[in-house]
Amino acid sequence: MQVIVLAEDRLTAQGVEAHLAADDRMRVLPAGTEENPDVLLVITAELAERTFAVLQRFCREDPTEAPRLILVANKPTAEQLVRAVGLGLIAYMSREQTTLADIIEMLCAVARGVASLPQSLLGSLLEQVRTGRWNDQTADVNDDSSSFTTREIAVLRQLAAGFSTTEIAAALHYSERTVKYIIHEMITRHGLRNRVHAVAYALRQGLL
C-alpha cells in the first residue's frame, strides 16, 4: 500500500513515516510526489480550511483514481466530516486516542475494504437528507435511485452497516471479486469518490 502522510508539524510526520516504513506492507511516498498514493493519512489537531485546501489537490477527475483518506484529528464536527466524504474520507480516528499501532491496523483494514466512520456522521447525513441540506455536487444531479440495481442496493446496505468486502461477500453469497466489481461499477457510474461517498449518496436518494 502506497501512503502519503500529511501532518501539521514535521516531527509528527517523520515519526509516523518511520513507523510505517518499518512495515513491509507499506510504502511511504513523499508529500510532493507525482505518484498517486492509495491512501492519504492526514494528522491534524484541527480540521481547518487549510486542510481542505490541501486535500483538494489530490482530487482526480476520475473518482476511482483518487486516494482514500484516513483522517486523524481532534473532534471534527459532523459537518466537517460530511464535507470530507466528498474528498475521499473513508476512515476517521480520534487523535487523542490513536496510537501508531492503531494507524497500521486501520491502514490494513482500509486495504481490505473496511470503512470506519463515527455514527454521528451517518446521523448527520440522515438529518441533512431529511431537511434538504445535503448538497452533493460531485454526483450527477439528474441521477436517481432507479439507476441502482437490486444487488447494488443490497451491497450499499451492507456498506452502511460497516461491513468489509469479505463480510459482504459472505452475507450476500457472492465472491469477493463480485462485490468489488459491484462497488467499482456503482462508484464509477455515479461519479462518486469511494464507498463512504456511495453510502452518503444512497442516503440522499432515500435508499437507506
TORPA-4810 file (N, C-alpha, C, O; in nm, 3 decimals):
<nodes>
NODE_1_0.084_-0.119_0.000_0.000_0.000_0.000_0.088_0.125_0.000_0.179_0.138_0.082_M
NODE_2_0.059_0.217_-0.093_0.135_0.341_-0.102_0.063_0.450_-0.023_-0.055_0.478_-0.046_Q
NODE_3_0.137_0.511_0.070_0.076_0.605_0.164_0.152_0.737_0.163_0.275_0.738_0.162_V
NODE_4_0.079_0.847_0.165_0.137_0.980_0.189_0.088_1.027_0.325_-0.032_1.023_0.354_I
NODE_5_0.181_1.071_0.408_0.148_1.123_0.541_0.151_1.275_0.537_0.252_1.335_0.500_V
NODE_6_0.041_1.336_0.576_0.032_1.481_0.583_0.003_1.520_0.727_-0.102_1.485_0.781_L
NODE_7_0.096_1.592_0.788_0.079_1.634_0.926_0.116_1.781_0.939_0.190_1.835_0.857_A
NODE_8_0.064_1.845_1.043_0.088_1.988_1.062_0.233_2.018_1.096_0.286_2.123_1.058_E
NODE_9_0.298_1.927_1.166_0.438_1.951_1.201_0.525_1.837_1.149_0.481_1.722_1.140_D
NODE_10_0.647_1.870_1.115_0.738_1.774_1.052_0.777_1.662_1.148_0.799_1.549_1.105_R
NODE_11_0.785_1.693_1.276_0.822_1.591_1.374_0.721_1.477_1.376_0.758_1.359_1.376_L
NODE_12_0.592_1.513_1.378_0.487_1.411_1.375_0.493_1.332_1.245_0.484_1.209_1.246_T
NODE_13_0.508_1.402_1.134_0.514_1.335_1.004_0.629_1.237_0.997_0.611_1.123_0.954_A
NODE_14_0.747_1.279_1.041_0.864_1.192_1.034_0.848_1.070_1.124_0.888_0.959_1.087_Q
NODE_15_0.789_1.089_1.241_0.769_0.977_1.332_0.674_0.873_1.275_0.700_0.753_1.282_G
NODE_16_0.563_0.920_1.217_0.464_0.828_1.159_0.523_0.761_1.034_0.505_0.641_1.014_V
NODE_17_0.592_0.839_0.951_0.652_0.782_0.830_0.752_0.672_0.864_0.755_0.568_0.798_E
NODE_18_0.834_0.695_0.967_0.934_0.594_1.007_0.866_0.467_1.054_0.912_0.356_1.024_A
NODE_19_0.757_0.482_1.129_0.685_0.365_1.178_0.622_0.287_1.062_0.626_0.164_1.061_H
NODE_20_0.565_0.357_0.967_0.503_0.290_0.851_0.609_0.222_0.764_0.589_0.111_0.716_L
NODE_21_0.721_0.291_0.744_0.827_0.238_0.657_0.886_0.108_0.712_0.941_0.028_0.636_A
NODE_22_0.874_0.088_0.843_0.927_-0.035_0.904_0.837_-0.156_0.877_0.876_-0.270_0.904_A
NODE_23_0.719_-0.130_0.824_0.624_-0.237_0.792_0.634_-0.267_0.643_0.613_-0.178_0.561_D
NODE_24_0.667_-0.391_0.608_0.690_-0.422_0.467_0.563_-0.421_0.383_0.570_-0.437_0.261_D
NODE_25_0.448_-0.401_0.445_0.323_-0.388_0.369_0.300_-0.245_0.322_0.210_-0.219_0.242_R
NODE_26_0.381_-0.151_0.372_0.361_-0.010_0.343_0.477_0.047_0.262_0.592_0.007_0.280_M
NODE_27_0.445_0.138_0.173_0.546_0.217_0.103_0.510_0.363_0.121_0.406_0.409_0.073_R
NODE_28_0.595_0.437_0.190_0.569_0.577_0.219_0.621_0.663_0.104_0.737_0.653_0.065_V
NODE_29_0.531_0.746_0.050_0.568_0.836_-0.058_0.588_0.977_-0.003_0.518_1.016_0.091_L
NODE_30_0.681_1.054_-0.059_0.697_1.194_-0.015_0.575_1.275_-0.055_0.510_1.246_-0.155_P
NODE_31_0.544_1.377_0.024_0.423_1.457_0.001_0.421_1.522_-0.136_0.313_1.543_-0.192_A
NODE_32_0.537_1.555_-0.191_0.543_1.624_-0.320_0.553_1.532_-0.440_0.578_1.579_-0.551_G
NODE_33_0.534_1.403_-0.421_0.550_1.308_-0.530_0.442_1.325_-0.637_0.333_1.374_-0.609_T
NODE_34_0.476_1.283_-0.758_0.377_1.283_-0.866_0.305_1.148_-0.873_0.208_1.134_-0.949_E
NODE_35_0.350_1.051_-0.796_0.284_0.922_-0.792_0.150_0.935_-0.720_0.132_1.021_-0.633_E
NODE_36_0.058_0.848_-0.758_-0.075_0.853_-0.699_-0.080_0.756_-0.580_-0.069_0.635_-0.602_N
NODE_37_-0.096_0.804_-0.457_-0.099_0.713_-0.342_-0.230_0.637_-0.334_-0.332_0.678_-0.391_P
NODE_38_-0.227_0.525_-0.263_-0.350_0.453_-0.235_-0.428_0.522_-0.124_-0.551_0.526_-0.124_D
NODE_39_-0.352_0.576_-0.027_-0.413_0.636_0.091_-0.344_0.766_0.128_-0.221_0.776_0.122_V
NODE_40_-0.423_0.865_0.166_-0.372_0.986_0.229_-0.400_0.974_0.378_-0.515_0.959_0.419_L
NODE_41_-0.295_0.980_0.459_-0.310_0.977_0.603_-0.288_1.119_0.654_-0.176_1.169_0.654_L
NODE_42_-0.397_1.183_0.698_-0.391_1.323_0.741_-0.401_1.329_0.892_-0.497_1.280_0.952_V
NODE_43_-0.300_1.390_0.954_-0.296_1.402_1.100_-0.295_1.550_1.135_-0.201_1.622_1.101_I
NODE_44_-0.399_1.594_1.204_-0.411_1.735_1.233_-0.485_1.756_1.365_-0.570_1.675_1.403_T
NODE_45_-0.451_1.863_1.434_-0.522_1.894_1.558_-0.662_1.946_1.527_-0.758_1.913_1.596_A
NODE_46_-0.672_2.027_1.422_-0.800_2.089_1.386_-0.823_2.076_1.236_-0.734_2.105_1.156_E
NODE_47_-0.942_2.034_1.199_-0.977_2.021_1.058_-1.018_2.158_1.006_-1.135_2.195_1.009_L
NODE_48_-0.918_2.234_0.958_-0.940_2.372_0.918_-0.946_2.385_0.766_-0.928_2.287_0.694_A
NODE_49_-0.971_2.507_0.718_-0.981_2.532_0.575_-0.852_2.496_0.502_-0.855_2.448_0.389_E
NODE_50_-0.739_2.520_0.568_-0.611_2.488_0.502_-0.599_2.338_0.476_-0.537_2.296_0.379_R
NODE_51_-0.659_2.257_0.565_-0.657_2.112_0.545_-0.739_2.075_0.423_-0.697_1.993_0.341_T
NODE_52_-0.858_2.134_0.412_-0.942_2.106_0.296_-0.875_2.151_0.167_-0.888_2.085_0.063_F
NODE_53_-0.802_2.262_0.171_-0.732_2.312_0.053_-0.626_2.212_0.007_-0.608_2.190_-0.113_A
NODE_54_-0.555_2.152_0.103_-0.454_2.052_0.070_-0.520_1.928_0.009_-0.471_1.874_-0.089_V
NODE_55_-0.630_1.885_0.067_-0.700_1.766_0.017_-0.752_1.787_-0.125_-0.754_1.693_-0.204_L
NODE_56_-0.793_1.908_-0.156_-0.842_1.937_-0.291_-0.737_1.907_-0.397_-0.771_1.872_-0.510_Q
NODE_57_-0.610_1.922_-0.361_-0.502_1.899_-0.458_-0.494_1.753_-0.501_-0.440_1.722_-0.607_R
NODE_58_-0.547_1.665_-0.420_-0.539_1.523_-0.451_-0.665_1.469_-0.518_-0.673_1.350_-0.548_F
NODE_59_-0.763_1.556_-0.543_-0.883_1.514_-0.614_-0.848_1.482_-0.759_-0.759_1.543_-0.818_C
NODE_60_-0.918_1.385_-0.816_-0.895_1.343_-0.954_-1.024_1.354_-1.034_-1.134_1.345_-0.979_R
NODE_61_-1.010_1.374_-1.163_-1.129_1.381_-1.248_-1.205_1.249_-1.243_-1.328_1.248_-1.240_E
NODE_62_-1.130_1.139_-1.242_-1.192_1.007_-1.226_-1.189_0.973_-1.077_-1.081_0.949_-1.023_D
NODE_63_-1.304_0.971_-1.010_-1.307_0.948_-0.865_-1.242_0.817_-0.823_-1.189_0.807_-0.712_P
NODE_64_-1.245_0.714_-0.910_-1.188_0.585_-0.873_-1.036_0.590_-0.864_-0.975_0.499_-0.807_T
NODE_65_-0.974_0.694_-0.919_-0.829_0.709_-0.913_-0.785_0.793_-0.794_-0.665_0.803_-0.767_E
NODE_66_-0.878_0.852_-0.723_-0.844_0.937_-0.609_-0.803_0.851_-0.491_-0.859_0.743_-0.471_A
NODE_67_-0.707_0.897_-0.412_-0.667_0.820_-0.293_-0.776_0.819_-0.188_-0.859_0.910_-0.180_P
NODE_68_-0.775_0.714_-0.106_-0.866_0.707_0.008_-0.807_0.791_0.121_-0.685_0.799_0.136_R
NODE_69_-0.892_0.852_0.198_-0.848_0.943_0.303_-0.876_0.885_0.441_-0.990_0.849_0.472_L
NODE_70_-0.770_0.877_0.523_-0.784_0.845_0.664_-0.751_0.971_0.742_-0.643_1.029_0.725_I
NODE_71_-0.842_1.014_0.825_-0.824_1.138_0.900_-0.804_1.109_1.048_-0.883_1.038_1.110_L
NODE_72_-0.696_1.163_1.103_-0.669_1.156_1.246_-0.674_1.300_1.298_-0.586_1.380_1.267_V
NODE_73_-0.777_1.333_1.375_-0.797_1.472_1.417_-0.867_1.478_1.551_-0.919_1.378_1.601_A
NODE_74_-0.868_1.597_1.608_-0.934_1.620_1.737_-1.075_1.674_1.716_-1.092_1.789_1.677_N
NODE_75_-1.173_1.591_1.742_-1.314_1.630_1.749_-1.362_1.719_1.634_-1.409_1.830_1.657_K
NODE_76_-1.351_1.671_1.509_-1.412_1.747_1.399_-1.563_1.742_1.412_-1.618_1.649_1.472_P
NODE_77_-1.630_1.841_1.358_-1.776_1.841_1.360_-1.829_1.742_1.257_-1.758_1.704_1.164_T
NODE_78_-1.953_1.702_1.274_-2.015_1.612_1.177_-2.020_1.679_1.040_-2.004_1.612_0.938_A
NODE_79_-2.044_1.810_1.038_-2.048_1.883_0.911_-1.913_1.879_0.839_-1.908_1.866_0.717_E
NODE_80_-1.805_1.891_0.916_-1.671_1.883_0.856_-1.645_1.744_0.801_-1.586_1.729_0.693_Q
NODE_81_-1.688_1.641_0.873_-1.669_1.504_0.825_-1.753_1.478_0.700_-1.707_1.411_0.607_L
NODE_82_-1.873_1.531_0.697_-1.957_1.518_0.578_-1.887_1.582_0.458_-1.885_1.525_0.349_V
NODE_83_-1.830_1.699_0.479_-1.757_1.767_0.372_-1.638_1.685_0.325_-1.607_1.680_0.206_R
NODE_84_-1.570_1.619_0.420_-1.453_1.539_0.387_-1.488_1.413_0.309_-1.405_1.361_0.235_A
NODE_85_-1.612_1.365_0.325_-1.656_1.248_0.249_-1.640_1.273_0.099_-1.595_1.185_0.025_V
NODE_86_-1.678_1.392_0.055_-1.666_1.427_-0.087_-1.523_1.436_-0.135_-1.498_1.442_-0.256_G
NODE_87_-1.428_1.438_-0.041_-1.286_1.446_-0.076_-1.215_1.312_-0.056_-1.093_1.304_-0.063_L
NODE_88_-1.294_1.208_-0.030_-1.235_1.075_-0.022_-1.229_1.013_0.116_-1.170_0.906_0.132_G
NODE_89_-1.289_1.076_0.217_-1.281_1.023_0.352_-1.341_0.884_0.362_-1.454_0.860_0.320_L
NODE_90_-1.263_0.793_0.416_-1.312_0.655_0.435_-1.298_0.609_0.579_-1.359_0.510_0.619_I
NODE_91_-1.216_0.681_0.658_-1.199_0.642_0.798_-1.159_0.763_0.881_-1.080_0.848_0.837_A
NODE_92_-1.214_0.770_1.001_-1.178_0.877_1.095_-1.131_0.814_1.225_-1.189_0.717_1.273_Y
NODE_93_-1.023_0.873_1.283_-0.971_0.827_1.411_-0.947_0.948_1.500_-0.898_1.051_1.454_M
NODE_94_-0.981_0.935_1.627_-0.959_1.043_1.722_-0.810_1.055_1.752_-0.746_0.958_1.791_S
NODE_95_-0.754_1.175_1.734_-0.611_1.193_1.758_-0.576_1.168_1.905_-0.468_1.118_1.935_R
NODE_96_-0.667_1.203_1.993_-0.640_1.189_2.136_-0.627_1.043_2.179_-0.561_1.012_2.278_E
NODE_97_-0.688_0.953_2.103_-0.693_0.812_2.143_-0.616_0.719_2.050_-0.610_0.599_2.074_Q
NODE_98_-0.558_0.773_1.944_-0.496_0.688_1.842_-0.347_0.668_1.867_-0.275_0.762_1.900_T
NODE_99_-0.303_0.543_1.852_-0.161_0.509_1.863_-0.106_0.475_1.724_-0.182_0.461_1.628_T
NODE_100_0.026_0.461_1.715_0.088_0.423_1.588_0.040_0.284_1.546_0.019_0.259_1.427_L
NODE_101_0.023_0.195_1.642_-0.027_0.061_1.610_-0.170_0.068_1.555_-0.206_-0.007_1.465_A
NODE_102_-0.251_0.159_1.609_-0.388_0.177_1.560_-0.387_0.222_1.413_-0.471_0.178_1.334_D
NODE_103_-0.293_0.308_1.378_-0.285_0.358_1.241_-0.252_0.244_1.145_-0.313_0.233_1.039_I
NODE_104_-0.156_0.161_1.182_-0.122_0.044_1.099_-0.244_-0.045_1.082_-0.273_-0.091_0.971_I
NODE_105_-0.314_-0.071_1.191_-0.432_-0.158_1.186_-0.539_-0.099_1.095_-0.602_-0.172_1.019_E
NODE_106_-0.558_0.033_1.102_-0.659_0.096_1.018_-0.620_0.091_0.871_-0.704_0.067_0.786_M
NODE_107_-0.492_0.115_0.841_-0.446_0.107_0.702_-0.471_-0.032_0.645_-0.514_-0.044_0.530_L
NODE_108_-0.445_-0.134_0.723_-0.469_-0.271_0.676_-0.619_-0.297_0.659_-0.660_-0.366_0.565_C
NODE_109_-0.699_-0.242_0.748_-0.845_-0.258_0.736_-0.897_-0.190_0.610_-0.981_-0.246_0.540_A
NODE_110_-0.848_-0.070_0.582_-0.888_0.002_0.461_-0.848_-0.077_0.336_-0.923_-0.081_0.238_V
NODE_111_-0.732_-0.140_0.340_-0.687_-0.221_0.227_-0.782_-0.338_0.203_-0.796_-0.385_0.090_A
NODE_112_-0.847_-0.387_0.310_-0.944_-0.497_0.297_-1.082_-0.448_0.257_-1.173_-0.528_0.237_R
NODE_113_-1.098_-0.316_0.245_-1.228_-0.262_0.204_-1.315_-0.215_0.318_-1.434_-0.190_0.297_G
NODE_114_-1.258_-0.203_0.439_-1.336_-0.158_0.554_-1.341_-0.006_0.557_-1.241_0.060_0.528_V
NODE_115_-1.456_0.050_0.591_-1.469_0.193_0.618_-1.501_0.209_0.766_-1.572_0.126_0.823_A
NODE_116_-1.449_0.313_0.828_-1.469_0.333_0.972_-1.500_0.478_1.000_-1.411_0.563_1.002_S
NODE_117_-1.627_0.506_1.022_-1.672_0.642_1.050_-1.764_0.643_1.170_-1.837_0.546_1.193_L
NODE_118_-1.763_0.750_1.248_-1.849_0.756_1.366_-1.996_0.761_1.329_-2.032_0.811_1.222_P
NODE_119_-2.079_0.709_1.417_-2.223_0.710_1.393_-2.275_0.851_1.376_-2.376_0.872_1.309_Q
NODE_120_-2.208_0.949_1.437_-2.253_1.088_1.424_-2.252_1.134_1.279_-2.333_1.217_1.239_S
NODE_121_-2.159_1.078_1.198_-2.153_1.116_1.058_-2.277_1.067_0.984_-2.341_1.144_0.913_L
NODE_122_-2.311_0.939_1.001_-2.429_0.887_0.933_-2.555_0.957_0.984_-2.648_0.983_0.908_L
NODE_123_-2.556_0.987_1.114_-2.670_1.060_1.169_-2.683_1.197_1.107_-2.794_1.242_1.077_G
NODE_124_-2.570_1.265_1.087_-2.571_1.398_1.026_-2.617_1.390_0.881_-2.691_1.476_0.834_S
NODE_125_-2.572_1.289_0.810_-2.613_1.271_0.671_-2.764_1.252_0.663_-2.831_1.312_0.579_L
NODE_126_-2.816_1.167_0.750_-2.961_1.143_0.750_-3.038_1.271_0.779_-3.140_1.299_0.717_L
NODE_127_-2.988_1.349_0.874_-3.055_1.474_0.910_-3.052_1.571_0.792_-3.151_1.639_0.765_E
NODE_128_-2.939_1.578_0.723_-2.929_1.670_0.609_-3.017_1.624_0.494_-3.072_1.707_0.421_Q
NODE_129_-3.030_1.491_0.477_-3.122_1.440_0.376_-3.266_1.480_0.410_-3.342_1.524_0.324_V
NODE_130_-3.301_1.462_0.537_-3.439_1.492_0.579_-3.472_1.640_0.564_-3.585_1.675_0.529_R
NODE_131_-3.375_1.726_0.589_-3.402_1.870_0.585_-3.368_1.933_0.451_-3.385_2.054_0.432_T
NODE_132_-3.319_1.850_0.355_-3.287_1.902_0.223_-3.160_1.983_0.216_-3.140_2.058_0.120_G
NODE_133_-3.072_1.970_0.317_-2.949_2.049_0.319_-2.830_1.974_0.259_-2.721_2.030_0.248_R
NODE_134_-2.850_1.848_0.221_-2.740_1.771_0.161_-2.724_1.813_0.015_-2.813_1.789_-0.067_W
NODE_135_-2.612_1.874_-0.015_-2.585_1.924_-0.150_-2.458_1.860_-0.202_-2.348_1.911_-0.183_N
NODE_136_-2.475_1.747_-0.269_-2.361_1.670_-0.316_-2.331_1.707_-0.461_-2.392_1.653_-0.553_D
NODE_137_-2.237_1.799_-0.480_-2.208_1.849_-0.613_-2.119_1.756_-0.693_-2.096_1.779_-0.812_Q
NODE_138_-2.068_1.651_-0.631_-1.980_1.560_-0.703_-2.058_1.452_-0.777_-2.001_1.381_-0.859_T
NODE_139_-2.187_1.439_-0.749_-2.267_1.338_-0.816_-2.358_1.403_-0.919_-2.387_1.522_-0.911_A
NODE_140_-2.401_1.325_-1.014_-2.487_1.373_-1.122_-2.623_1.414_-1.066_-2.695_1.330_-1.013_D
NODE_141_-2.658_1.541_-1.078_-2.784_1.590_-1.019_-2.906_1.534_-1.092_-3.017_1.540_-1.038_V
NODE_142_-2.888_1.480_-1.211_-3.000_1.424_-1.284_-3.018_1.275_-1.257_-3.112_1.213_-1.307_N
NODE_143_-2.927_1.219_-1.176_-2.933_1.077_-1.147_-3.043_1.051_-1.045_-3.079_1.141_-0.969_D
NODE_144_-3.096_0.929_-1.041_-3.194_0.896_-0.939_-3.178_0.752_-0.897_-3.097_0.678_-0.952_D
NODE_145_-3.256_0.712_-0.799_-3.239_0.580_-0.739_-3.269_0.466_-0.836_-3.226_0.353_-0.812_S
NODE_146_-3.343_0.493_-0.944_-3.377_0.387_-1.037_-3.255_0.333_-1.109_-3.260_0.225_-1.167_S
NODE_147_-3.143_0.408_-1.106_-3.023_0.362_-1.174_-2.939_0.269_-1.087_-2.834_0.222_-1.130_S
NODE_148_-2.985_0.242_-0.964_-2.920_0.143_-0.880_-2.989_0.008_-0.900_-3.112_-0.001_-0.899_F
NODE_149_-2.909_-0.096_-0.919_-2.966_-0.230_-0.934_-2.999_-0.287_-0.796_-2.957_-0.234_-0.693_T
NODE_150_-3.075_-0.396_-0.797_-3.113_-0.460_-0.671_-2.991_-0.506_-0.593_-2.986_-0.490_-0.471_T
NODE_151_-2.895_-0.562_-0.662_-2.778_-0.612_-0.589_-2.687_-0.498_-0.542_-2.617_-0.511_-0.442_R
NODE_152_-2.689_-0.386_-0.615_-2.614_-0.269_-0.568_-2.673_-0.216_-0.438_-2.600_-0.179_-0.347_E
NODE_153_-2.805_-0.211_-0.431_-2.871_-0.164_-0.309_-2.841_-0.258_-0.193_-2.820_-0.214_-0.080_I
NODE_154_-2.838_-0.388_-0.221_-2.805_-0.485_-0.117_-2.664_-0.462_-0.064_-2.641_-0.469_0.057_A
NODE_155_-2.570_-0.435_-0.155_-2.432_-0.408_-0.115_-2.423_-0.277_-0.038_-2.351_-0.267_0.062_V
NODE_156_-2.496_-0.175_-0.084_-2.495_-0.046_-0.015_-2.542_-0.059_0.130_-2.486_0.003_0.219_L
NODE_157_-2.643_-0.139_0.152_-2.694_-0.157_0.288_-2.588_-0.224_0.376_-2.576_-0.192_0.495_R
NODE_158_-2.513_-0.316_0.319_-2.405_-0.380_0.394_-2.293_-0.280_0.422_-2.235_-0.280_0.531_Q
NODE_159_-2.262_-0.196_0.324_-2.158_-0.094_0.345_-2.199_0.003_0.454_-2.117_0.043_0.537_L
NODE_160_-2.326_0.042_0.454_-2.376_0.136_0.554_-2.366_0.078_0.695_-2.354_0.151_0.793_A
NODE_161_-2.370_-0.055_0.703_-2.359_-0.121_0.833_-2.214_-0.137_0.876_-2.186_-0.185_0.986_A
NODE_162_-2.121_-0.098_0.788_-1.979_-0.101_0.824_-1.908_-0.231_0.792_-1.799_-0.255_0.842_G
NODE_163_-1.967_-0.316_0.709_-1.906_-0.445_0.678_-1.796_-0.433_0.573_-1.801_-0.345_0.486_F
NODE_164_-1.698_-0.521_0.581_-1.588_-0.525_0.485_-1.630_-0.604_0.361_-1.738_-0.664_0.357_S
NODE_165_-1.544_-0.602_0.258_-1.572_-0.677_0.136_-1.594_-0.824_0.166_-1.687_-0.885_0.114_T
NODE_166_-1.508_-0.882_0.249_-1.519_-1.024_0.285_-1.652_-1.053_0.353_-1.719_-1.152_0.322_T
NODE_167_-1.691_-0.967_0.447_-1.815_-0.988_0.521_-1.937_-0.971_0.431_-2.035_-1.044_0.446_E
NODE_168_-1.930_-0.876_0.338_-2.042_-0.856_0.244_-2.057_-0.978_0.154_-2.168_-1.024_0.128_I
NODE_169_-1.944_-1.028_0.106_-1.947_-1.146_0.019_-2.012_-1.265_0.091_-2.092_-1.338_0.032_A
NODE_170_-1.976_-1.283_0.217_-2.033_-1.395_0.293_-2.182_-1.375_0.317_-2.260_-1.470_0.307_A
NODE_171_-2.222_-1.252_0.350_-2.362_-1.225_0.381_-2.452_-1.239_0.258_-2.564_-1.288_0.269_A
NODE_172_-2.402_-1.198_0.142_-2.484_-1.198_0.021_-2.458_-1.319_-0.069_-2.521_-1.336_-0.174_L
NODE_173_-2.365_-1.404_-0.027_-2.330_-1.525_-0.102_-2.273_-1.491_-0.241_-2.304_-1.557_-0.340_H
NODE_174_-2.190_-1.387_-0.244_-2.116_-1.352_-0.364_-1.968_-1.381_-0.340_-1.926_-1.402_-0.226_Y
NODE_175_-1.891_-1.383_-0.446_-1.746_-1.388_-0.430_-1.697_-1.247_-0.395_-1.765_-1.149_-0.425_S
NODE_176_-1.581_-1.237_-0.334_-1.524_-1.106_-0.303_-1.500_-1.027_-0.432_-1.518_-0.905_-0.435_E
NODE_177_-1.460_-1.097_-0.538_-1.436_-1.029_-0.666_-1.565_-0.967_-0.718_-1.563_-0.856_-0.772_R
NODE_178_-1.677_-1.038_-0.702_-1.806_-0.985_-0.747_-1.845_-0.861_-0.668_-1.892_-0.763_-0.725_T
NODE_179_-1.824_-0.865_-0.537_-1.856_-0.749_-0.453_-1.773_-0.628_-0.494_-1.826_-0.518_-0.506_V
NODE_180_-1.644_-0.649_-0.516_-1.556_-0.539_-0.558_-1.601_-0.482_-0.693_-1.597_-0.361_-0.715_K
NODE_181_-1.643_-0.571_-0.783_-1.690_-0.526_-0.915_-1.818_-0.443_-0.902_-1.830_-0.338_-0.966_Y
NODE_182_-1.912_-0.489_-0.820_-2.037_-0.416_-0.799_-2.008_-0.276_-0.745_-2.064_-0.178_-0.794_I
NODE_183_-1.921_-0.269_-0.646_-1.889_-0.140_-0.585_-1.819_-0.049_-0.685_-1.852_0.069_-0.696_I
NODE_184_-1.723_-0.104_-0.759_-1.650_-0.023_-0.857_-1.743_0.033_-0.964_-1.735_0.150_-0.998_H
NODE_185_-1.831_-0.051_-1.016_-1.923_-0.007_-1.121_-2.018_0.101_-1.068_-2.048_0.198_-1.138_E
NODE_186_-2.066_0.083_-0.947_-2.159_0.178_-0.887_-2.091_0.313_-0.865_-2.148_0.418_-0.896_M
NODE_187_-1.970_0.311_-0.812_-1.896_0.434_-0.785_-1.862_0.507_-0.915_-1.876_0.629_-0.923_I
NODE_188_-1.819_0.432_-1.015_-1.782_0.492_-1.143_-1.902_0.553_-1.213_-1.893_0.664_-1.264_T
NODE_189_-2.013_0.481_-1.217_-2.132_0.527_-1.288_-2.191_0.654_-1.228_-2.242_0.739_-1.301_R
NODE_190_-2.183_0.667_-1.097_-2.243_0.783_-1.031_-2.141_0.894_-1.004_-2.177_0.997_-0.947_H
NODE_191_-2.016_0.874_-1.043_-1.915_0.977_-1.022_-1.885_1.003_-0.876_-1.865_1.118_-0.836_G
NODE_192_-1.884_0.896_-0.795_-1.862_0.909_-0.652_-1.715_0.890_-0.618_-1.636_0.844_-0.700_L
NODE_193_-1.679_0.926_-0.493_-1.538_0.921_-0.453_-1.496_0.784_-0.404_-1.390_0.734_-0.440_R
NODE_194_-1.579_0.723_-0.321_-1.543_0.595_-0.260_-1.667_0.532_-0.199_-1.779_0.577_-0.224_N
NODE_195_-1.647_0.430_-0.119_-1.759_0.357_-0.061_-1.842_0.443_0.034_-1.965_0.439_0.033_R
NODE_196_-1.773_0.522_0.115_-1.844_0.608_0.209_-1.929_0.710_0.133_-2.043_0.737_0.171_V
NODE_197_-1.872_0.766_0.027_-1.947_0.862_-0.054_-2.069_0.794_-0.118_-2.174_0.855_-0.131_H
NODE_198_-2.053_0.666_-0.157_-2.165_0.592_-0.215_-2.278_0.577_-0.114_-2.395_0.591_-0.149_A
NODE_199_-2.244_0.549_0.012_-2.346_0.538_0.117_-2.415_0.672_0.137_-2.538_0.679_0.151_V
NODE_200_-2.335_0.781_0.140_-2.394_0.914_0.157_-2.491_0.946_0.042_-2.599_1.000_0.064_A
NODE_201_-2.451_0.912_-0.079_-2.536_0.938_-0.195_-2.664_0.856_-0.190_-2.772_0.904_-0.225_Y
NODE_202_-2.650_0.731_-0.146_-2.768_0.645_-0.134_-2.864_0.699_-0.029_-2.986_0.688_-0.044_A
NODE_203_-2.810_0.757_0.078_-2.894_0.821_0.179_-2.974_0.935_0.117_-3.093_0.950_0.144_L
NODE_204_-2.907_1.014_0.035_-2.976_1.125_-0.030_-3.089_1.076_-0.121_-3.192_1.141_-0.134_R
NODE_205_-3.067_0.960_-0.182_-3.169_0.906_-0.272_-3.280_0.834_-0.196_-3.378_0.789_-0.257_Q
NODE_206_-3.267_0.822_-0.063_-3.371_0.758_0.016_-3.368_0.606_0.011_-3.469_0.541_0.035_G
NODE_207_-3.251_0.550_-0.020_-3.241_0.405_-0.032_-3.208_0.337_0.099_-3.232_0.217_0.115_L
NODE_208_-3.155_0.412_0.194_-3.112_0.352_0.321_-3.185_0.417_0.438_-3.163_0.380_0.553_L
</nodes>
